[in-house]
Amino acid sequence: MSLSWWLERSQIKLFCPVYHLVSDKIPDHIKHLYPVRSTTQFENDLDLMLKFFEPINIVQLKNILKNGNNSGKRYMFLSFDDGLSEMNHVVAPILKKKSVPAVFFINPAFVDNKNLFFRHKASILIEYLSKNKILDFITKTQLKSLNYLQQNLADEIANQHQINFDNYLQQNTPYLTKTEIEQLIHQGFDIGAHSWDHPQYELLPQSVQIEQTIRSIDYVTSAFQVEVQSFAFPFTDYGVQNNFFRILAQYYPESLTFGCAGLKNEIFPNHIQRVPMEVKDLNAQQVLSAELCYYNIKKFFGKDKIVRADGI
């Protein structure tokens, strides 16, 4: 069945694709984490999505969420997570060429290449140990499954092999600098928060979830004077309870928040689920078709809405 058929059947009017990186050369800090779209693949993705959706920026998205979609059009809201430096010199030029707006969600702890995300450390270590033929199965398994609460293990392994993460940051500059972020804003792109240093929220008590969120939104708001305050959960919003959103609304009642659970409906009108696009061997048409098919099955069985613990 065609993509047009699935779109008509599902009646989806808002599609929110999310990426992390576009590059023709995959850096070591990403190489062992997820598939990466080449510039050609990404342009093909955009061309496909633009056939079916009109791209909108975050102000337009906020207005649609507030006032409803009275036009009947299908809209696409594009975002990128993690604030990688390629957003400035690879992604932005492509988006400008195709007149596609986007929001870049950043982690303040990594801006100006001050620190490395723990999963990026793991990928660097796997690559180094593999190249030097000293990567054993146990170490690879540990690094692949590393979580936020275990991140000291990456530093311990690096010390054992004299791998200097500070040198990597200086030589490779994996993240956007504050100046580059300001340049992106000047070009018309939007900036949002992505937690302070990218933890898995399901591992954190709610008080720390709130602290990570507020701290990162505060940084983006004060550093860049954003028009719309927005926050994208690192990893996913799995394990976040309903009360989190009620508490956040006390601080930022007009903010937009984003998960990445695919096509699903939400009980909180300002919380939107995005569709991860970096799926191995699948192009945008295949990812979207699969999502629409799955969404229709969930909808048929009444499973199309996110259910969370209340947390009161």
N, C-alpha and C positions, 0 to 999 in steps of 0.2 A: 504494500500500500504506500502511496506517495506521502511526502511530508505535508503537502497541502491538505490531504485528507485527514491526517492525524491532527493538524492544527484546527481544522474546522470541527472535528469531533470533540476535541478537548476544550475548545473555546478559550484557550489561553490567550490573554491579551498583554501579558507582561513576561518577558523572557530576560533573565539576568545571568548571562554567562560570566564565569570568573576564570582567570588565568593567573599564573605566577610569573612566567618567563617566556619570552620569545627570543630565540638566538640561533644563529647558524653554527655556533661553537659552544658546546655545553661546558660550563665551568665546573671545576672539581667540586665546589660546594653544593652543586645541584645534581651532579652526574648520577648519583646512586639513590636519588629520592623519588623522582617522578619523570614521566616522559616530557619532553620539551618540544614545542612547536618551532619549526624553522620559520624564517620570514615568509617564505613562499606558502607554507602550510597555513600560517596565520592569515595572510592576505586572502587565501582561498576560503578560510573559515569566515572572514568578514564578508566577502562577496556573497557567500551563501546566506548568511544571516540577514544581510541587507536586502535580499530579495523578498523576505517575509516580514521584516520588522523595521520600524523607524527608530533610529538611535536617539536617545534622550540623555540629558545631563541630570545631575542630582537635584537641581532646582525644579526642573520639569517633573522629575519623578515625585518629589515631595508634593507638588501641586496635584498630580494625578491621584496620589494616595489620599490627599485631603478632599479633593472635589469630585473624584471619580473619573473614569475614562468615558467621557461623553462623545468622543469622536468616533469610537468604534474601531480605531486603528489598533494594530499590534505594535507594541513598543519593545525596544531592546535597551537594557541598561547594563553597560559593560564595566567590569572592575578588575583590578589586579591587586593581588595580595603580596605583602612582604617588603615592598619598597626597594626592589632590586635596581641596580644602577642602569640596567638595560632599558628601563622605562624611559629614561631620558634620551638615549642615543639610538635605540632600536625601535621601541614601541611607539613613542610619540610621533616620530616622522611618518610612520605608516598611518597612524590614526588621523593625523593632520591631512595627509594626502587624500584620505577617503572621507574626511569630514565627520569623523566618529568621535563623540565625547567619551570620556572615561573618568573614573575615580581611582586613585592609587591609594591603597590603605597601607600605612606605614607603622613600624614599631619604633618609637622614639629612642629606645636603647641602642638601636643599630644605626641611626642617622649619623652621618659624617664618619661612618666606619669605626665607631668606638668599641663595638663588641660584635661577636659572632653568635648567631642563632645556634642553639645546641644541635639541631639536626644538620645544619650546614657543617658544623664541626665533624659530625659523624661521617658525612659524605667525604670530606677532605681526608679523614683518617683511612677510610676504606680504600680510597683511590691511592693514597701513598703506600699503604701496606700491601695492596695488590700489586702495584708496580714493582715494589721491592721484594715481592714473593715471600712476604713474612706474615701474610694474613691467614690466620687459622680459623676454622669453622666457628669455634666458641666466641672469639673476638668479633667476627663479622656478625654473628647472631646478636651479641650484646649491643653492637653499634646500630644495627638495623632496628632493634626494638627499644632503643634508648628513649626515655621519656624525660619530661621537664624536671622531675624530682631526682633523677639519676644523672643529671648532666655533668656532675663532677667527674664521672667515669671517663668522659671524653678528654677532659684535661689531664687526668692521670695517665691515660694511654698516650696522649701527645707528649707528656713529659718523659715517659719511658723511652720514646723514640726520638727525642729532641726535635719535635715538630713545634714550631713557634706560630701560634695563631695570630699574634700581633703583626708578625712579618707578613703573613698571608693577607691580613686586612690592608696593610700599607701598600703591598705590591699589586693586589688585585681589585681593591676598592669595590667589593661586591654590592654595596648599598648606596642609595642616593645620599648626596650631601644636602645640607640645608639650602645651599645656593641653587642646586639643581632642582629641588622641590619648588623653590620660588620661581625658577624659570618655567617649570611645568604649569604653575598657576598662571603665570603671565601669558602662556600660550592658550589658556582657556580650560585647562584640565582642573579637576577637583581633587582634594586631598582629604582622606579620612583616617581614623585611628584603627589600630589592629592589635590592641593591648600593648603593654609596655615592652615586654620581651618575649612574647609568643609562647605562653604556656598552654598545656592542655587544660581547659577549664574544668573538665570532669574530675581532675585530680586535686582541685583547689576547694577550700571551704568558700562559702558564698561571700564572706567578708573580703577575702582576697580577690575573688572574681570582680567584685565591685571596685576594689582599690585599683586593680590592673586597668579596668575599663575607664574609670573616672580620670585616673592619672594620664592615660594616653589621650583621651579626648581633651583634657585641659591643656596638654602640651600642644596639640594640633591647633586648638582654638587660639591660644595666646601667641604661638609662633607664626601662624599663617593667616590669622583673621578670616577663617573660612565662613562662607555664607550659610552653609548648612552643616550642622554638626552630625557626623556619621561614624559608625563603628561596625567593623566586621570582625566576628569572632575568629580567633586563631584556631586552626584545625577546624572544628565544628562547634556548634552550640549544644552538642550532646551533653547531657548531665546538668544543663542549666535549668533551673526551676522557674516557674511562672513569677514567683516573688522577685526574682532578679530584675525582671522588666519593670515591675511596679516601683522598685527602689530606684532604678536608673531614671525613670520618668520624673522622680522628685528632683533630680539634679538637672536633667536635660529633657524637659517635656516635649520638645520639638525635634529631638534627634531621631535619625533613622538608624536601624541596626540590621545586620545581615548575617545569615547563616549560609551553609552550603550543602543542604540536604536534598538538593535537586528540586524538581517541580512538586511542591507541596503547599498546602494552604495553612495560614497562621491565624491564631486567635487574636494576636496583637497586630493592629493594622499598620504600625510603623516598623514591623519586623518582617523582612523579606528573605526568602530562601533563594539562593543562587544555584546555578548548575555548573559543576566543575567540568571544564572542557578538555583537560589534559588526560585523556584516556588513551592508553596504548593502542596504536594501529587504527584508531577511529578518527574520521574527520568530523567536521561540525554537523554535517547532515546526518551521519550515523549516530552521533551522540544525541542530537536533538530528537531524532526518530525514536531511539531507544527510550529516552526520557518520557516522551509523549505516550508511547505504548505503555510503559510502566505506570504512568500517572493515570491513564484511563482504567487500567486494571485496578489500581488502588481506589479510584473513585467509585468504580462499580461495587466494590466491597465496603465502601464507606471508610477507607483507610487513607484518605487524601489529606487529612489534617494532622498537624503535629500535636502530639499529646505529651505533656510534661507533668511532673509532680508539682503540686502547688507550692510547697516550700514555706508555708506560713507556720 
